[in-house]
């Protein structure tokens, strides 16, 4: 019996470990790209951005000051590259997570607190918060206090539950965003809504958490490949999409969530009370 349990544990560990390196690379690639995009757009006042975005900042997490936006872009790039180096991984992840969390609570929450009833505004709040929590958990072996680990997993769960519930509340609108070649739009919106909620609960509870994290990452990966990437490449005929920083940043955020959840699959098999 003990040998069987050991074999199962080893198999589960091998499964989860297979996602770690690709996940870290995708997560880092997303933030390097966001950093470059932020630096470029900070020098392009008047560049056509989407509603709610500053004329000099491609993402609303960054203060609308050109020099500060450039510094944030450099920080994203440095921290992202640092997460790929074992020696600098913990420090880089903690800095990245701390800055994202501070930007969320200092810049985003006060700005959008009165409009959280709007689905788009909830997304603007919970995307950086979820990415911040992923950054804190990214090193895996970093000796974070148990309460920080639990808080991050619970906040990740909250974000995924919010994203999932929004799939039901905005079913018709979200279904309209799916390309014509994908059948049964309403079904897929509901399916992914349920999957996001299940993934969040799995990560928070520790019950099949590796599968939950890997599956959640796969969801965002599917969206990157089938929705976001074709839009920015102009395949779906959406006017202005290939040149829109809004479209590019949406794709890169989804890419970061894809990689981040895959990276978490390597340590999510541990119960929240065990730390990372």
C-alpha positions as CSV (number, residue, x, y, z in Angstrom):
1,X,0.0,0.0,0.0
2,X,2.8,2.4,0.9
3,X,4.6,1.6,-2.3
4,X,1.4,2.3,-4.3
5,X,0.9,5.6,-2.5
6,X,4.5,6.6,-3.2
7,X,4.1,5.7,-6.9
8,X,1.0,7.8,-7.1
9,X,2.6,10.7,-5.4
10,X,5.6,10.5,-7.7
11,X,3.3,10.3,-10.8
12,X,1.4,13.4,-9.5
13,X,4.6,15.3,-8.9
14,X,6.0,14.4,-12.4
15,X,2.7,15.6,-13.9
16,X,2.8,18.9,-12.1
17,X,6.5,19.5,-12.6
18,X,6.1,19.2,-16.4
19,X,4.2,22.5,-16.4
20,X,6.6,24.5,-14.3
21,X,9.3,25.5,-16.8
22,X,6.9,26.2,-19.7
23,X,4.7,28.2,-17.3
24,X,7.6,30.3,-16.0
25,X,8.7,31.0,-19.5
26,X,5.2,32.1,-20.7
27,X,4.7,34.2,-17.6
28,X,8.1,35.9,-18.1
29,X,7.4,36.4,-21.8
30,X,4.1,38.1,-21.0
31,X,5.7,40.6,-18.6
32,X,8.7,41.3,-20.9
33,X,6.2,42.0,-23.7
34,X,4.0,44.2,-21.4
35,X,7.1,46.1,-20.4
36,X,8.2,46.8,-23.9
37,X,4.7,47.8,-24.9
38,X,4.4,50.1,-21.9
39,X,7.7,51.8,-22.8
40,X,6.8,52.2,-26.4
41,X,3.3,53.6,-25.7
42,X,4.6,56.0,-23.0
43,X,6.3,57.8,-25.9
44,X,3.3,57.8,-28.1
45,X,0.8,60.2,-26.7
46,X,-2.3,60.2,-28.9
47,X,-1.8,56.6,-29.9
48,X,-5.4,55.2,-30.3
49,X,-6.1,53.3,-27.1
50,X,-9.2,51.6,-25.8
51,X,-11.8,53.2,-23.5
52,X,-10.6,53.7,-20.0
53,X,-6.9,53.7,-21.0
54,X,-4.5,56.6,-20.6
55,X,-3.1,58.2,-23.7
56,X,0.4,57.3,-22.5
57,X,-0.1,54.1,-20.6
58,X,-1.2,50.9,-22.3
59,X,-2.4,49.3,-19.0
60,X,-4.4,51.0,-16.3
61,X,-2.2,49.6,-13.6
62,X,0.5,52.2,-14.4
63,X,0.4,55.9,-13.4
64,X,-0.3,58.1,-16.4
65,X,3.1,59.9,-16.3
66,X,5.5,59.2,-19.2
67,X,8.7,58.8,-17.1
68,X,6.9,56.7,-14.5
69,X,5.4,54.5,-17.2
70,X,8.8,53.9,-18.7
71,X,10.2,53.0,-15.3
72,X,7.3,50.5,-14.8
73,X,8.1,49.0,-18.2
74,X,11.7,48.5,-17.3
75,X,10.6,47.0,-13.9
76,X,8.3,44.5,-15.7
77,X,11.1,43.4,-18.0
78,X,13.8,43.1,-15.2
79,X,11.5,41.2,-12.8
80,X,10.2,38.9,-15.6
81,X,13.8,38.0,-16.6
82,X,14.7,37.6,-13.0
83,X,12.1,34.9,-12.4
84,X,13.8,32.7,-15.0
85,X,17.1,32.7,-13.0
86,X,17.1,30.5,-9.9
87,X,19.4,33.0,-8.0
88,X,17.1,35.9,-8.6
89,X,13.7,34.2,-8.8
90,X,12.5,34.8,-5.3
91,X,13.5,38.5,-5.2
92,X,12.2,39.2,-8.7
93,X,8.8,37.4,-8.0
94,X,8.4,39.2,-4.7
95,X,9.1,42.6,-6.2
96,X,6.8,42.0,-9.1
97,X,4.0,40.7,-6.9
98,X,4.4,43.6,-4.5
99,X,4.3,46.2,-7.2
100,X,1.3,44.7,-8.9
101,X,-0.5,44.4,-5.6
102,X,0.3,48.0,-4.7
103,X,-0.8,49.2,-8.1
104,X,-4.1,47.3,-7.7
105,X,-5.0,48.7,-4.3
106,X,-3.6,52.2,-4.7
107,X,-4.4,53.0,-8.4
108,X,-7.0,50.6,-9.6
109,X,-9.4,49.9,-6.7
110,X,-9.9,53.6,-5.8
111,X,-10.5,54.4,-9.5
112,X,-13.0,51.7,-10.2
113,X,-14.5,50.9,-6.7
114,X,-17.7,52.7,-7.6
115,X,-18.1,50.8,-10.8
116,X,-17.4,47.3,-9.7
117,X,-20.9,46.4,-10.9
118,X,-19.5,46.7,-14.4
119,X,-18.0,43.5,-15.7
120,X,-15.2,45.2,-17.5
121,X,-14.2,47.1,-14.4
122,X,-14.1,44.0,-12.3
123,X,-11.8,42.4,-14.8
124,X,-9.5,45.4,-14.6
125,X,-9.3,45.0,-10.8
126,X,-8.9,41.2,-10.6
127,X,-6.5,40.7,-13.5
128,X,-3.5,42.4,-11.8
129,X,-4.5,41.1,-8.4
130,X,-4.5,37.6,-9.7
131,X,-1.1,38.1,-11.5
132,X,0.3,39.5,-8.3
133,X,-0.7,36.5,-6.2
134,X,0.7,34.2,-8.9
135,X,4.0,36.1,-8.6
136,X,4.2,35.6,-4.9
137,X,3.7,31.9,-5.3
138,X,5.9,31.5,-8.4
139,X,9.2,30.7,-6.6
140,X,7.6,27.6,-5.1
141,X,10.2,26.9,-2.5
142,X,10.4,30.5,-1.2
143,X,9.7,30.4,2.6
144,X,6.6,32.6,2.6
145,X,4.6,32.7,5.8
146,X,1.7,30.3,5.6
147,X,-0.9,33.1,5.9
148,X,0.5,34.8,2.8
149,X,0.3,31.6,0.9
150,X,-3.3,31.0,2.0
151,X,-4.2,34.6,1.2
152,X,-2.8,34.4,-2.3
153,X,-4.6,31.2,-3.0
154,X,-7.9,32.6,-1.7
155,X,-7.5,35.8,-3.7
156,X,-6.7,33.8,-6.8
157,X,-9.8,31.7,-6.1
158,X,-11.9,34.9,-5.7
159,X,-10.6,36.3,-9.0
160,X,-11.4,33.1,-10.9
161,X,-14.8,32.8,-9.3
162,X,-15.5,36.4,-10.4
163,X,-14.3,35.7,-13.9
164,X,-16.5,32.5,-14.0
165,X,-19.6,34.2,-12.7
166,X,-19.2,37.0,-15.2
167,X,-19.4,34.3,-17.9
168,X,-23.0,33.8,-16.8
169,X,-23.9,37.4,-16.2
170,X,-22.4,38.5,-19.6
171,X,-23.2,35.3,-21.5
172,X,-24.7,37.0,-24.6
173,X,-22.0,39.6,-24.8
174,X,-19.1,37.1,-24.3
175,X,-20.7,34.7,-26.8
176,X,-20.7,37.5,-29.4
177,X,-16.9,37.8,-29.1
178,X,-16.3,34.2,-30.2
179,X,-15.3,33.7,-33.9
180,X,-17.8,32.2,-36.3
181,X,-15.9,29.0,-36.8
182,X,-16.4,28.0,-33.2
183,X,-19.8,26.3,-32.8
184,X,-22.2,26.4,-29.8
185,X,-21.0,29.8,-28.5
186,X,-23.3,29.8,-25.4
187,X,-22.2,26.3,-24.4
188,X,-18.5,27.2,-24.4
189,X,-19.2,30.4,-22.4
190,X,-21.0,28.4,-19.7
191,X,-18.5,25.6,-19.8
192,X,-15.5,27.9,-19.3
193,X,-17.4,29.8,-16.6
194,X,-17.9,26.6,-14.6
195,X,-14.3,25.5,-15.3
196,X,-12.9,28.8,-13.9
197,X,-15.0,28.5,-10.8
198,X,-13.9,24.9,-10.3
199,X,-10.3,25.8,-10.9
200,X,-10.4,28.6,-8.3
201,X,-12.0,26.4,-5.7
202,X,-9.5,23.6,-6.4
203,X,-6.5,26.0,-5.9
204,X,-7.9,27.5,-2.7
205,X,-8.8,24.1,-1.1
206,X,-5.8,22.2,-2.2
207,X,-8.1,19.4,-3.6
208,X,-6.6,18.3,-6.9
209,X,-4.9,21.7,-6.9
210,X,-2.2,20.8,-9.5
211,X,-4.9,19.7,-11.9
212,X,-6.9,22.8,-11.1
213,X,-4.0,25.1,-11.8
214,X,-2.9,23.2,-15.0
215,X,-6.5,23.2,-16.3
216,X,-7.0,26.8,-15.5
217,X,-3.8,27.7,-17.4
218,X,-5.0,25.6,-20.3
219,X,-8.2,27.7,-20.4
220,X,-6.2,30.9,-20.8
221,X,-3.9,29.2,-23.3
222,X,-6.9,28.2,-25.4
223,X,-8.1,31.8,-25.3
224,X,-4.7,33.2,-26.3
225,X,-4.5,30.8,-29.3
226,X,-8.1,30.9,-30.6
227,X,-9.2,34.4,-29.6
228,X,-6.5,36.9,-28.7
229,X,-3.7,36.0,-31.1
230,X,-5.9,35.9,-34.2
231,X,-7.4,39.2,-33.3
232,X,-4.1,41.0,-33.0
233,X,-2.9,39.4,-36.2
234,X,-6.0,40.7,-38.0
235,X,-7.5,37.3,-38.9
236,X,-11.0,38.1,-37.6
237,X,-11.4,41.4,-39.5
238,X,-11.8,43.5,-36.4
239,X,-11.1,47.1,-37.4
240,X,-7.9,48.5,-35.8
241,X,-7.2,45.4,-33.7
242,X,-3.7,44.7,-35.0
243,X,-2.6,48.2,-34.0
244,X,-4.6,48.5,-30.8
245,X,-2.5,48.4,-27.6
246,X,-5.8,47.4,-25.8
247,X,-5.9,44.2,-27.9
248,X,-2.2,43.4,-27.4
249,X,-2.3,44.0,-23.7
250,X,-5.4,41.8,-23.4
251,X,-3.5,39.0,-25.1
252,X,-0.4,39.5,-23.0
253,X,-2.4,39.4,-19.8
254,X,-4.1,36.2,-20.9
255,X,-0.6,34.9,-21.7
256,X,0.6,35.8,-18.3
257,X,-2.3,34.0,-16.6
258,X,-1.7,31.0,-18.9
259,X,1.9,30.7,-17.9
260,X,1.3,31.7,-14.3
261,X,-1.2,29.0,-13.6
262,X,1.0,26.4,-15.3
263,X,3.9,27.4,-13.1
264,X,1.7,27.1,-10.0
265,X,0.8,23.5,-11.0
266,X,4.3,22.5,-9.7
267,X,3.6,23.4,-6.1
268,X,-0.2,23.6,-5.9
269,X,-0.4,20.0,-4.8
270,X,0.5,21.1,-1.4
271,X,-2.2,22.1,1.0
272,X,-2.5,25.8,1.8
273,X,-1.5,25.1,5.4
274,X,1.8,23.7,4.3
275,X,3.1,26.9,2.8
276,X,4.6,26.8,-0.7
